[in-house]
């Protein structure tokens, strides 16, 4: 049985497979979008009776059996490599059942026997090769141990339980001792200090010692990459390994690039080529173009263009993006350039339909004079592709361009990447543009200059910690980002979508004086949304004023309002007056994982009233 967007499989049976063996059929159902964002290649997946690590692209169906996703801008940015969706579930009897490979991981297990040890609960630790049918030890059920070790470059491996238990002790026969290991729990809280790894020979060690990674208690990184095959290892890794819980949020950070599909401009021939893209996208020569023109009657509208000219347009469509081209600035061009009205100038089949709301239909209050325009995005298509991942530390993303730091070392999603998994979703949104004149006047204030200097100084400490190479995104970005979070919370009360369904894209083009943000919703498994968000555009001022009123006082004030961004104790270097009580939202909604927020730049707060763009009356 297969659910929408996922795979299901029965439990493994028979003799235990070899080390790193792939699960024959994964016993779970996941959506297609989750195979890109949540449980992509290298992610740990906890199943009802097993634990697994999602396999790399070598364990996926071949591209000719997958649905290709057409998004030229994203493909060009990814050096021209094509995008394919995860396998779709069978829709009728007889359809092929395609799946995604997964491997059993970790490979050490805790025997589920409530036996009393020297003090408290004691359970035996056993390797997978000792199991019966892969699920029992001496007839007793087992569960995968919850601890693994990982490094920031994505490598992950089992904890070296034997070496750890015998390391640094005088008792026992040393790291090569093969006697029975056990995990003793001396308390009821599950704290590392209450867990002891013990060997029958007498050697023992508290698991809290494994968390002191700077002392290398787990030894050097093994370079293991089990998602590429059980025996795959990368030699020469010098990173320190960390003990981590396989359920921890920092065990998998996918690097997912996201773009909005835009109307395709270009010559009439280019537009006609785009209209027949499903037929022409796999063409590799001008001769193939000629062959298709003779077989497909619909290609007759390519007119008198030669096969070579048509093939050139196909090559341009899949060519890598020019260096220096920003993913976000192209989208900003489309949003700012939306025609007044409902966007009727766009053909009905286009994935992007937007119209600028006439000013007299939404502007009624002088307190919102800083807002220059409101654009209703009736239709949008978002395409997301996973390009790699990290562990322990999340990859940093430049907020102004929407692109990840190129200096980051990513774990590969395949031994040889020739395509990328992607998913498309459709929805709607509201784009709010702020006045360049209002932003310039705001930036000229002494209080704003002083506040931004403090935020910039704190950012430099954050950048040193995270090894980011891009610069401080600037005051306008922090202002827009904070206002976007506040507005999302207000819109969620009336638009019909919960706050977790709303997302943002913040745009800053200081060179051309364009500032704005898009609040939108999109869903992967439907053809669109119902218009509840777009309908709020005419009441945007009421939402902004409500957001300003709610954000002026946080439940954690005055602590929140007086937060020092450079404070070493909290290490919240990218936060001004911001916390979970006021501006932070779910990370699925935020484009920068809740970084670069400060209420003081939006509205007056306790202790700082002169740095706000919107005055006391807002």
SVG drawing of the C-alpha trace seen along z (x, -y; Angstrom):
<svg xmlns="http://www.w3.org/2000/svg" viewBox="-11 -62 56 79">
<polyline fill="none" stroke="black" stroke-width="0.4" points="0.0,0.0 1.3,-3.4 0.1,-6.7 0.1,-10.0 3.6,-11.0 5.3,-8.2 6.4,-4.6 5.4,-1.8 7.1,1.5 6.8,4.5 9.3,5.4 12.5,7.1 12.6,10.8 15.0,13.7 18.6,13.6 20.1,10.2 21.5,8.4 25.2,7.5 26.5,4.3 24.8,1.2 22.2,3.3 19.4,1.5 15.9,2.0 14.1,4.1 10.9,1.9 10.8,-1.2 7.9,-0.6 6.7,-4.2 4.7,-6.7 6.2,-10.1 5.0,-12.8 7.0,-13.6 7.8,-17.1 9.2,-15.5 11.7,-13.6 13.3,-16.9 12.9,-19.1 12.6,-16.8 13.9,-13.4 16.1,-13.9 19.3,-11.9 21.3,-11.4 18.4,-12.1 17.7,-9.8 14.2,-8.4 12.7,-6.7 10.3,-3.9 7.8,-2.0 10.1,1.0 13.4,-0.2 15.7,-3.1 17.0,-4.0 19.0,-6.6 17.6,-7.8 19.8,-6.6 21.5,-8.9 20.3,-9.4 22.0,-6.1 19.2,-4.4 16.4,-6.4 14.7,-5.4 16.6,-6.5 15.6,-9.9 13.8,-8.4 11.3,-6.9 10.7,-10.2 8.8,-13.4 11.0,-16.2 10.4,-19.6 10.8,-22.5 12.3,-25.5 15.0,-27.1 16.2,-29.7 16.9,-27.2 18.5,-24.7 20.7,-27.4 21.8,-28.3 22.7,-24.7 25.0,-24.6 22.4,-23.4 21.7,-20.1 18.0,-18.9 15.5,-18.7 13.3,-15.6 10.5,-15.0 10.6,-12.1 8.8,-9.0 5.0,-9.3 2.8,-6.7 0.9,-4.3 -2.5,-5.6 -4.0,-2.4 -3.4,1.4 -0.6,2.3 1.3,-1.0 5.0,-0.5 5.8,-0.8 8.9,-3.0 10.7,-3.6 13.6,-5.4 16.4,-3.3 17.2,-3.4 19.8,-1.7 19.5,-0.5 21.3,-2.9 22.5,-2.9 23.8,0.6 24.0,0.9 20.9,1.8 19.6,1.9 18.0,5.1 14.6,4.4 14.9,6.3 14.2,4.6 17.0,6.2 18.4,4.6 22.1,3.8 24.4,2.7 22.3,-0.4 19.1,-1.1 18.2,0.2 20.8,2.1 20.3,3.1 22.7,5.0 24.2,3.2 24.6,5.5 25.7,5.0 23.3,5.7 25.3,8.7 24.3,10.5 20.6,10.1 18.1,12.8 16.2,11.9 17.5,8.4 14.9,7.6 15.7,9.8 18.6,10.8 18.2,14.2 14.5,13.9 14.1,10.4 13.1,7.4 15.7,4.7 15.6,1.0 18.3,-1.1 20.4,-3.1 19.5,-6.7 23.1,-7.9 25.3,-8.3 28.4,-10.4 28.6,-13.0 30.8,-15.8 29.9,-19.1 30.8,-17.8 27.9,-15.3 29.8,-12.2 27.9,-10.0 28.7,-6.7 27.9,-4.5 29.5,-5.4 32.6,-3.1 31.0,-1.6 33.8,0.8 36.6,-1.6 34.7,-4.3 33.9,-2.0 37.6,-0.9 39.3,-4.1 41.0,-6.0 40.5,-3.2 42.9,-0.7 40.4,2.1 39.5,4.6 41.2,6.0 41.4,2.8 39.6,1.7 39.8,5.1 37.8,6.7 34.9,8.7 32.8,9.3 29.2,8.1 28.5,4.4 25.6,2.8 24.0,-0.6 23.2,-1.4 20.7,-4.0 21.4,-5.3 18.5,-7.8 15.1,-8.4 15.8,-11.6 17.9,-10.1 20.6,-12.7 24.0,-11.8 25.5,-12.0 23.2,-9.2 24.1,-6.8 27.1,-4.5 28.6,-2.3 29.8,0.8 31.7,4.0 31.5,7.3 35.3,7.1 34.7,4.2 35.6,1.3 33.0,-1.5 32.6,-5.1 29.9,-7.7 28.4,-8.9 28.7,-12.5 32.4,-12.2 31.5,-11.6 29.9,-15.0 33.2,-16.7 34.0,-16.6 37.0,-19.0 38.8,-16.2 38.2,-13.8 36.6,-11.1 35.1,-9.3 38.3,-9.4 38.9,-10.9 36.1,-11.2 35.7,-8.0 34.4,-9.8 31.6,-7.3 28.7,-8.1 26.1,-5.3 23.5,-7.0 25.8,-6.3 26.2,-2.6 27.2,-0.9 31.0,-0.8 31.3,-4.3 33.9,-6.5 35.6,-9.8 39.2,-9.8 41.0,-12.7 38.3,-14.3 39.9,-16.4 36.7,-17.6 36.0,-16.7 33.2,-14.2 30.3,-15.0 28.0,-12.8 24.4,-13.5 21.0,-12.1 19.7,-10.7 16.4,-12.5 18.2,-15.9 17.2,-18.8 20.9,-19.4 21.5,-16.0 20.4,-17.0 20.3,-20.4 19.3,-20.1 20.5,-22.9 17.3,-23.6 17.3,-26.3 14.0,-27.9 12.8,-30.1 9.5,-31.4 8.6,-30.6 8.2,-33.7 6.7,-34.5 9.2,-33.6 10.2,-36.6 12.4,-36.5 12.0,-36.4 8.9,-35.0 10.9,-31.8 12.0,-31.5 8.4,-31.7 7.3,-29.1 10.1,-26.8 9.0,-27.2 5.4,-26.4 6.6,-23.0 9.1,-22.4 7.8,-19.0 8.5,-17.7 11.8,-19.6 13.5,-19.5 15.4,-16.2 16.7,-17.2 20.5,-16.9 21.1,-17.9 19.7,-19.9 19.1,-16.6 16.8,-15.5 14.9,-18.8 14.3,-18.0 13.2,-14.5 10.7,-15.7 9.3,-18.4 8.5,-15.6 6.8,-13.5 4.9,-16.0 2.3,-18.1 2.1,-20.6 5.7,-21.8 4.5,-23.3 4.0,-26.7 7.8,-26.9 7.5,-28.4 10.4,-29.0 13.0,-28.8 15.8,-26.4 16.6,-23.3 19.8,-24.9 18.1,-28.1 15.6,-26.0 18.3,-23.9 20.2,-27.1 17.1,-28.4 16.9,-25.0 20.5,-25.3 20.0,-28.9 17.1,-27.7 19.2,-25.1 22.5,-27.0 24.1,-27.9 23.0,-31.3 25.5,-34.1 27.8,-34.8 26.5,-37.6 22.8,-36.9 20.8,-37.0 17.8,-34.6 15.9,-37.1 16.5,-40.2 14.8,-38.6 11.7,-37.9 11.8,-41.5 11.7,-42.7 8.5,-40.8 6.8,-41.8 7.6,-45.5 6.7,-45.5 3.3,-43.9 0.6,-45.9 -2.2,-47.7 -5.2,-45.5 -5.5,-41.7 -2.7,-40.8 -4.9,-40.2 -1.9,-40.9 -0.4,-37.5 -1.5,-34.4 -3.7,-32.0 -1.2,-29.2 1.6,-31.2 2.6,-30.1 2.8,-33.7 -0.2,-36.0 0.1,-39.3 -1.5,-42.7 -0.8,-45.9 -3.7,-47.0 -4.7,-50.7 -3.5,-52.8 -6.9,-54.3 -8.2,-50.8 -5.9,-50.1 -4.3,-53.4 -6.5,-55.2 -4.2,-55.9 -1.2,-58.3 0.6,-56.1 1.2,-53.7 2.6,-56.3 5.9,-54.4 4.2,-51.7 4.5,-52.4 2.6,-49.6 0.7,-46.4 0.7,-43.6 -1.8,-40.7 -0.1,-37.6 -3.1,-35.5 -1.0,-32.6 2.6,-31.5 4.7,-28.4 7.6,-27.7 10.3,-25.1 12.6,-23.8 15.6,-21.6 18.0,-19.9 21.7,-20.2 23.4,-18.8 23.3,-18.9 25.3,-19.4 25.1,-18.2 25.8,-19.9 25.9,-23.5 23.3,-24.7 24.6,-26.1 24.4,-29.9 22.3,-31.7 22.9,-35.2 19.5,-36.9 19.9,-39.5 20.5,-37.0 18.7,-33.9 21.9,-31.9 23.9,-29.7 27.4,-30.4 29.6,-28.8 32.5,-28.2 30.4,-25.7 31.4,-22.0 28.3,-20.1 27.8,-16.3 26.9,-15.0 23.5,-13.5 25.1,-11.1 28.5,-9.7 28.2,-11.5 25.4,-14.2 23.9,-14.4 20.5,-15.8 18.8,-17.2 15.6,-16.1 13.0,-18.9 9.4,-19.6 7.0,-22.2 4.2,-23.8 1.5,-26.3 -0.1,-29.1 -0.8,-32.8 0.7,-35.8 0.8,-39.5 3.8,-41.6 4.3,-44.8 6.8,-47.4 8.2,-50.2 9.0,-53.7 12.6,-54.2 12.3,-57.8 11.0,-56.7 13.8,-54.2 16.4,-56.8 15.1,-59.3 14.9,-56.6 18.5,-55.5 19.7,-59.1 18.5,-59.3 21.3,-59.2 19.5,-56.7 19.1,-54.3 22.8,-54.7 23.8,-53.9 21.4,-50.9 22.7,-49.5 26.3,-49.9 25.5,-47.8 23.8,-45.1 26.6,-45.1 29.2,-44.7 27.3,-41.7 27.0,-40.2 30.7,-40.2 31.0,-37.9 28.2,-35.7 30.0,-35.5 33.3,-34.5 31.5,-31.7 29.6,-30.5 32.4,-31.0 30.1,-32.9 31.7,-34.9 28.9,-37.3 28.4,-40.8 25.8,-42.2 22.5,-42.3 21.9,-45.9 19.3,-47.8 16.6,-47.7 16.7,-43.9 16.4,-43.6 13.5,-46.1 11.7,-44.3 12.3,-40.9 11.0,-41.9 7.9,-43.6 7.3,-40.4 7.2,-38.3 4.9,-40.6 2.6,-40.8 2.5,-37.0 1.2,-36.6 -1.5,-39.2 -2.6,-37.7 -2.8,-34.2 -5.7,-35.4 -7.9,-36.2 -6.7,-34.7 -7.7,-31.1 -4.2,-29.7 -2.3,-28.9 0.9,-30.7 2.9,-27.5 1.5,-27.6 2.7,-31.1 6.2,-31.8 8.2,-34.8 10.7,-36.2 12.4,-39.4 13.8,-41.6 16.4,-44.4 17.9,-46.2 19.6,-49.2 21.3,-50.1 17.9,-50.7 16.0,-51.7 13.6,-48.8 12.5,-47.3 9.7,-44.8 8.7,-41.4 6.3,-38.7 4.1,-36.8 2.8,-33.7 1.5,-30.2 2.0,-27.2 1.1,-23.5 2.9,-20.7 0.0,-18.4 -2.7,-20.7 -3.0,-22.9 -3.4,-26.1 -5.0,-27.7 -8.3,-29.3 -7.5,-33.1 -7.9,-33.7 -4.5,-35.3 -4.8,-37.5 -8.2,-38.8 -6.5,-40.4 -4.5,-42.8 -7.2,-45.5 -7.0,-45.5 -3.2,-45.5 -3.1,-48.7 -5.3,-47.2 -3.0,-44.2 0.1,-46.4 -1.4,-48.6 -2.5,-45.5 1.0,-44.0 2.6,-47.2 0.3,-47.4 1.0,-43.8 4.7,-44.1 5.2,-47.3 5.2,-45.3 6.6,-41.8 5.6,-39.5 9.3,-39.2 9.9,-43.0 11.9,-44.7 14.4,-41.8 13.6,-41.4 13.6,-45.1 16.8,-45.8 18.7,-42.8 22.2,-43.6 23.0,-41.9 26.7,-41.6 26.0,-39.8 28.3,-36.8 26.2,-34.9 23.2,-34.4 25.1,-34.5 22.1,-35.8 24.2,-38.0 21.7,-38.5 18.8,-39.6 18.0,-43.0 14.7,-43.3 13.4,-39.9 12.5,-36.7 9.9,-33.8 7.4,-36.1 7.2,-38.6 8.9,-38.2 10.2,-34.6 8.1,-32.3 8.3,-28.7 11.5,-27.9 9.5,-26.6 8.0,-30.1 11.3,-32.0 13.8,-32.2 16.8,-32.7 16.0,-30.4 14.9,-33.4 18.1,-35.4 18.3,-39.2 15.3,-40.5 14.8,-43.7 11.5,-45.2 13.2,-48.5 13.7,-49.2 10.0,-48.8 8.2,-50.4 9.2,-52.1 10.2,-49.7 11.1,-50.1 14.5,-52.0 14.7,-52.8 12.0,-55.0 13.8,-56.9 15.0,-54.1 11.6,-53.0 10.3,-53.5 6.7,-53.6 6.1,-56.2 4.5,-56.0 1.0,-56.3 1.5,-53.0"/>
</svg>
